[in-house]
Amino acid sequence: MKYLLSIFFSLITFNVYSLELTLSQGTVKPTPIAVTDLFSQVSSLEKIGKNISSVISDNLERSGLFIPIDQKAFIQSSESLSNQPRFEDWKVIKAQHLVAGKIETNGENISVEFRLFDVFAQKQIVGKKYQTSKKNWRRVAHIISDAIFQRITGEGGFFDTRIVYVAETGPKDNRQKRLAIMDQDQANHRFLTDGSYLVLTPRFSPNSQKITFMSYVKANSPRVFIFDIETGQQEIVGEFPGMTFAPRFSPDGSKIVMSYSDPDVGNSEIYILDLQTRVSKRITNNSSIDVSGSFSPDGKKIVFNSDRTGRRHLYIVDNDGNNLKRISRERGSYYTPVWSPRGDMIAFTKQEGGQFYIGVMEIDGSNERMIAKSFHVEGPTWSPNGRYLMYFKEERTSSDGAGGESNLYSIDLTGYNERKIITPLGGSDPAWSPLMH
């Protein structure tokens, strides 16, 4: 696969060290961390070393769990640090952790080494060395960021990931929508489709190289496509006489769950489509509208929303259609449920009293919490470590009170650290990829 980065790394030292974090409530006080520029004796590599360190620092800061210390406060030089830290110099500026390293040439490739230190314990807690081509320096920075995040927090990282979304431009009654993709830090942005046809609800496959999405290449002819990100090739996996909604991959990538409205039946039901045989299986069967299916991480269950009780609520069902049960209990209408990759929570959109919310609940419906709200918010997607959500928000315009441009946002599962995702155009329907390494 072209997108995979060829990296070889060696473990320098390893010590068990983690910080307990509570995800369900409250805030976590950010940890002061010093991220130094990678040292190099080769002048041509100095810029790459600085760039890698800058990306690492920015990644950690955006997580909301770290406060990178201004490099102007550093006392020890990168050259001196490449041999041994003077921990007292870092204690003075109140750094709890220290990131240091060096970059060297290795034939046509570069060798990047980093070390993470616990300043107060005065010890190294992780160190790794990577070899890759110069053009892959940004990916190395993301991989190092993930290693640092995981060692300090005890959780998996999420920096070496991508976001696919629907880029929007033009008036609301004639808006152009095309697929776009970027790194999680908004770098390497590119459009995947040209806007000549409507695209909706892109979703990543488990290997993060392929996307499934809905498209109207022909008017009133919805199709489910699979798009290869690296080659640009796309294939139709189904063309249906009725309406099809929100396809989403199974955890192993072999199936797609989707909603289909058969014109002979009239209502939408949940179906599973086998990508090998192209045979679909109906999961729900009633007179209501069942939509927005999402697999559990083990692929054994599906969460979806239905209006079978009059209002839209969330339901869980086995992947064979058995053991249906409603899990949402509160007021309001529920939409777009998506199962956390941890398997312990479900995120959703909720509408109540003229307000939209992004919320989460446990899989039995307990401990429901709203973590974001606006005139219009919708479409949550989980980071691969299950700690962050991304969604899109449509702000109310000041002139007529109607909705304006949509933009992407991310937020911590605690409901703090909401950040706008900067994109060239307006954006909606984000989907977060799995880790690429």
C-alpha positions in Angstrom: 0.0 0.0 0.0 1.5 3.3 -1.1 0.4 5.3 1.9 2.3 3.1 4.3 5.5 4.6 5.6 8.5 2.3 5.5 10.0 2.9 8.9 12.4 0.8 10.9 12.8 1.6 14.5 14.8 0.2 17.5 13.8 0.5 21.1 16.5 2.3 23.0 15.0 2.0 26.5 11.7 1.1 27.9 10.1 1.7 31.3 6.5 1.3 32.3 5.1 4.7 33.0 1.6 6.0 32.6 -0.8 8.6 33.9 -4.3 7.7 34.9 -6.9 9.9 33.1 -10.6 10.2 33.7 -12.5 10.5 30.4 -16.1 10.8 31.6 -16.1 14.0 33.6 -14.0 16.9 34.8 -10.9 18.3 33.3 -7.3 17.2 33.2 -4.7 19.8 34.0 -2.3 20.0 31.1 1.2 18.8 31.7 4.2 21.1 31.0 6.5 19.5 28.5 9.7 20.7 26.9 10.0 19.7 23.2 13.5 20.6 22.0 14.7 20.8 18.4 16.3 17.7 17.1 20.1 18.1 17.1 22.1 17.6 13.9 25.7 18.1 13.0 24.6 18.4 9.3 23.4 21.9 8.6 21.0 20.7 5.8 19.1 18.6 8.4 18.7 21.4 10.9 15.5 22.6 9.3 13.9 19.1 9.2 14.8 18.6 12.8 13.1 21.9 13.8 10.1 21.0 11.7 9.7 17.6 13.3 9.9 19.1 16.8 7.4 21.8 15.8 4.9 19.3 14.6 5.4 17.2 17.8 4.8 20.3 20.0 1.7 21.4 18.1 0.2 17.9 18.2 0.7 17.6 22.0 -0.7 21.1 22.6 -3.8 20.4 20.5 -4.6 17.3 22.5 -5.4 19.6 25.5 -3.3 17.4 27.8 0.1 19.2 27.4 1.4 22.7 27.6 4.7 22.9 25.5 7.1 25.3 27.2 8.4 28.2 25.1 11.8 27.4 23.8 13.1 30.8 24.8 13.0 29.5 28.4 15.3 26.6 27.7 18.7 26.7 29.4 20.5 23.6 28.1 21.4 23.6 24.4 20.3 20.9 22.0 23.9 19.9 21.4 24.6 19.4 25.0 21.3 17.7 25.5 22.1 15.2 22.8 24.6 13.7 25.2 22.9 13.9 28.6 20.1 16.1 30.1 20.9 18.4 33.0 17.7 17.7 34.8 18.1 20.7 37.1 18.0 23.0 34.1 14.6 21.6 33.2 13.2 21.6 36.7 13.9 25.3 36.9 11.5 26.0 34.1 9.0 23.5 35.6 9.0 21.0 32.8 7.6 17.7 33.9 8.7 15.9 30.7 11.4 16.5 28.2 11.6 15.5 24.6 15.1 15.4 23.0 16.7 13.7 20.0 18.9 14.0 17.0 18.6 13.6 13.2 21.4 12.2 11.0 21.8 11.1 7.4 21.8 7.4 6.6 22.6 7.0 2.9 19.7 8.4 1.0 17.5 8.3 4.1 17.5 10.0 7.4 17.8 8.6 10.9 15.6 10.2 13.6 16.1 9.4 17.2 14.0 10.7 20.1 14.1 10.3 23.8 11.4 11.1 26.4 12.5 11.9 29.9 10.7 12.2 33.2 12.3 15.3 34.6 11.5 14.9 38.3 12.3 11.1 38.3 15.5 12.0 36.3 15.2 9.1 34.0 14.4 8.2 30.4 11.1 6.5 30.0 11.1 5.8 26.3 13.4 6.1 23.3 13.1 5.1 19.7 15.0 5.4 16.4 13.4 5.6 12.9 14.8 5.5 9.5 12.9 6.8 6.5 13.2 9.2 3.5 13.4 12.9 4.0 9.9 13.5 2.5 8.3 11.4 5.3 9.5 13.7 8.1 6.0 14.8 9.0 4.8 11.2 9.4 7.8 10.5 11.6 6.7 13.5 13.7 3.2 12.1 14.1 4.5 8.6 15.0 6.8 10.1 17.6 3.9 12.2 19.0 1.8 9.0 19.3 4.6 7.3 21.2 5.0 10.2 23.6 1.2 10.5 24.1 0.8 6.8 24.8 3.8 6.6 27.2 2.6 9.5 29.4 -1.2 9.0 29.3 -1.4 5.2 29.0 -3.8 5.7 26.1 -3.3 5.0 22.4 -2.3 7.9 20.2 -4.2 9.5 17.4 -1.8 11.8 15.6 -0.8 9.5 12.7 -4.3 9.6 11.2 -6.3 11.3 8.5 -9.7 13.0 8.2 -12.0 12.6 5.2 -14.9 15.0 4.9 -17.3 16.7 2.5 -16.0 20.0 1.4 -18.8 22.5 0.7 -19.0 25.7 -1.3 -21.6 27.8 -3.0 -25.1 29.0 -2.0 -27.1 26.8 0.3 -29.7 25.9 -2.3 -27.1 24.9 -4.8 -24.1 23.8 -2.8 -21.2 21.9 -4.4 -20.0 19.0 -2.4 -16.8 17.0 -3.0 -14.7 14.6 -1.0 -11.5 16.0 0.6 -8.9 14.4 2.8 -6.1 15.8 5.1 -3.9 14.8 8.0 -5.4 15.2 11.4 -3.4 18.4 11.8 -4.9 19.8 8.6 -1.6 19.3 6.6 -1.5 17.6 3.2 -5.0 18.7 2.2 -6.3 17.5 -1.1 -9.7 17.0 -2.9 -10.6 13.5 -4.0 -13.5 14.4 -6.3 -14.1 17.3 -8.6 -17.6 18.4 -7.4 -19.3 17.4 -10.6 -21.6 15.1 -8.6 -22.9 15.0 -5.1 -21.1 13.0 -2.4 -22.4 12.2 1.1 -21.3 10.4 4.3 -17.7 9.3 3.6 -16.5 6.6 6.0 -13.0 4.9 6.3 -12.3 1.3 5.9 -10.4 -0.4 8.9 -7.1 -0.2 7.0 -7.6 3.6 6.4 -6.8 3.3 2.7 -10.3 3.0 1.3 -13.5 5.1 1.8 -17.1 4.2 1.3 -19.6 6.9 0.5 -22.9 7.8 -1.1 -23.0 9.5 -4.4 -25.6 10.8 -6.9 -23.6 10.5 -10.2 -26.9 10.4 -11.9 -30.0 12.4 -10.7 -32.2 10.3 -8.4 -29.8 7.3 -8.7 -28.0 6.8 -5.4 -25.0 4.6 -5.5 -22.7 3.2 -2.8 -19.0 3.6 -3.9 -15.7 2.4 -2.5 -12.9 4.8 -3.2 -9.2 3.9 -3.1 -7.4 7.0 -1.6 -4.0 6.3 -3.1 -4.9 5.2 -6.6 -8.1 7.4 -7.1 -9.9 4.3 -8.4 -13.5 3.9 -7.3 -16.0 1.1 -7.8 -19.7 0.8 -7.4 -20.7 -1.8 -4.8 -24.4 -1.4 -5.2 -26.9 0.5 -7.3 -30.4 0.4 -5.9 -33.8 1.4 -7.2 -34.7 3.1 -3.9 -32.8 5.4 -1.5 -29.7 4.3 0.2 -28.2 6.0 3.2 -24.9 6.3 5.2 -22.9 3.2 4.3 -20.3 2.2 6.9 -17.6 -0.6 7.0 -17.6 -3.5 9.4 -14.6 -3.7 11.7 -12.9 -6.3 9.5 -13.7 -4.4 6.3 -15.6 -7.3 4.7 -19.1 -5.9 4.9 -21.0 -2.6 4.8 -24.0 -1.7 7.0 -26.4 0.7 5.4 -30.0 1.8 5.3 -32.0 1.1 2.2 -35.5 2.3 1.3 -37.0 -0.3 -1.1 -39.6 1.5 -3.3 -41.8 -1.6 -3.1 -41.8 -1.4 0.7 -41.6 2.3 1.3 -39.7 2.6 4.6 -36.0 2.4 5.3 -34.4 -0.7 6.9 -31.0 -1.7 8.0 -29.1 -4.0 5.6 -25.6 -5.6 5.7 -23.9 -5.9 2.3 -21.2 -8.6 1.9 -18.4 -7.0 -0.2 -17.2 -10.4 -1.5 -20.5 -11.9 -2.6 -22.4 -8.6 -3.1 -25.3 -10.2 -1.3 -27.2 -8.1 1.1 -29.0 -9.2 4.2 -31.9 -7.4 5.8 -31.4 -6.8 9.6 -34.6 -4.9 10.6 -38.1 -5.5 9.4 -40.9 -3.2 10.5 -43.0 -0.2 9.2 -40.7 2.4 10.8 -37.7 4.3 9.4 -34.4 2.6 10.5 -31.2 4.5 9.5 -27.6 5.3 10.5 -26.2 1.8 11.3 -22.8 1.5 13.0 -21.0 -1.7 14.0 -19.6 -2.4 17.4 -15.8 -2.9 17.4 -16.2 -6.7 17.5 -18.7 -6.6 14.6 -21.3 -8.5 16.6 -23.8 -5.7 17.1 -25.2 -2.7 15.3 -26.5 0.6 16.8 -29.0 2.6 14.7 -31.8 5.1 15.1 -35.5 4.5 14.5 -38.8 6.3 14.8 -40.7 3.2 15.7 -41.9 4.8 19.0 -42.9 8.1 17.3 -39.7 9.9 18.2 -36.2 8.9 17.0 -34.4 6.8 19.5 -31.3 4.7 19.5 -31.4 0.9 19.3 -28.9 -2.0 19.4 -29.4 -5.3 17.5 -27.3 -8.3 16.9 -25.8 -8.5 13.4 -28.3 -11.3 12.6 -31.3 -9.1 13.5 -31.9 -10.7 16.9 -32.1 -9.2 20.4 -33.3 -5.7 19.5 -33.4 -3.2 22.4 -33.8 0.5 22.8 -31.0 2.2 24.7 -31.8 6.0 24.6 -34.1 7.1 27.4 -34.2 10.9 27.7 -36.2 13.5 25.9 -35.4 14.7 22.4 -34.7 13.0 19.1 -31.5 11.0 18.5 -29.6 10.7 15.2 -26.2 9.5 13.7 -25.1 7.1 16.4 -21.5 5.8 16.1 -19.8 3.2 18.3 -16.6 4.1 20.1 -13.5 2.1 19.0 -13.1 1.3 22.7 -16.5 -0.4 22.6 -17.7 1.2 25.8 -19.6 4.3 24.5 -21.8 5.5 21.7 -21.7 9.1 20.4 -24.8 10.6 18.7 -26.5 13.8 17.5 -29.5 15.0 19.5 -32.2 17.6 18.9 -34.2 18.9 21.7 -36.0 22.2 22.3 -34.7 23.9 19.1 -31.1 23.1 20.0 -28.7 20.5 18.6 -26.2 18.6 20.7 -23.3 16.1 20.3 -23.7 13.6 23.1 -22.3 10.3 24.4 -23.8 7.5 26.4 -22.7 4.0 27.6 -23.9 1.1 25.4 -26.8 0.4 27.8 -28.0 4.0 27.5 -26.8 5.0 30.9 -24.7 8.1 31.8 -25.9 10.2 28.8 -24.0 13.5 28.5 -24.0 16.4 26.1 -20.5 17.6 25.3 -21.2 20.1 22.5 -24.2 22.2 21.4 -25.1 24.8 18.8 -27.8 26.1 16.4 -26.8 23.0 14.4 -24.2 20.3 15.2 -24.2 16.9 13.7 -22.2 13.8 12.6 -19.8 12.8 15.4 -16.8 10.6 14.5 -14.4 9.1 17.0 -10.6 9.4 17.1 -9.0 5.9 17.0 -8.2 6.1 20.7 -11.8 6.9 21.7 -10.8 10.1 23.5 -11.8 12.8 21.0 -14.8 13.5 18.7 -14.9 15.4 15.5 -18.2 16.8 14.1 -19.5 19.6 12.0 -21.2 22.8 13.2 -23.4 25.2 11.2 -23.4 28.6 12.8 -26.5 30.8 12.8 -26.1 33.9 10.5 -26.7 37.3 12.1 -28.8 38.6 9.2 -31.8 36.3 9.1 -31.2 33.8 11.9 -30.8 30.9 9.4 -27.8 28.6 9.1 -24.6 29.6 7.4 -21.4 27.8 6.4 -20.6 24.5 8.1 -17.2 23.9 9.6 -15.5 21.0 11.3 -14.7 20.9 15.0 -13.0 18.6 17.5 -13.6 18.2 21.2 -12.3 16.2 24.1 -14.7 13.5 25.5 -14.9 15.5 28.7 -16.6 18.3 26.7 -13.5 20.6 26.9 -10.9 21.7 24.4 -13.3 22.4 21.5 -11.3 23.5 18.4 -12.2 24.6 15.0 -10.6 22.5 12.2 -9.2 24.9 9.5 -10.2 23.8 6.0 -10.0 25.6 2.6 -13.8 25.5 2.2 -16.7 24.8 4.5 -16.9 21.2 5.7 -19.4 18.5 6.9 -19.6 14.8 7.5 -16.1 14.2 8.9 -14.7 10.7 9.3 -11.6 9.9 11.3 -9.2 7.2 10.0 -7.7 4.4 12.1 -4.0 4.8 13.0 -1.9 4.4 9.8 1.1 2.8 11.6 
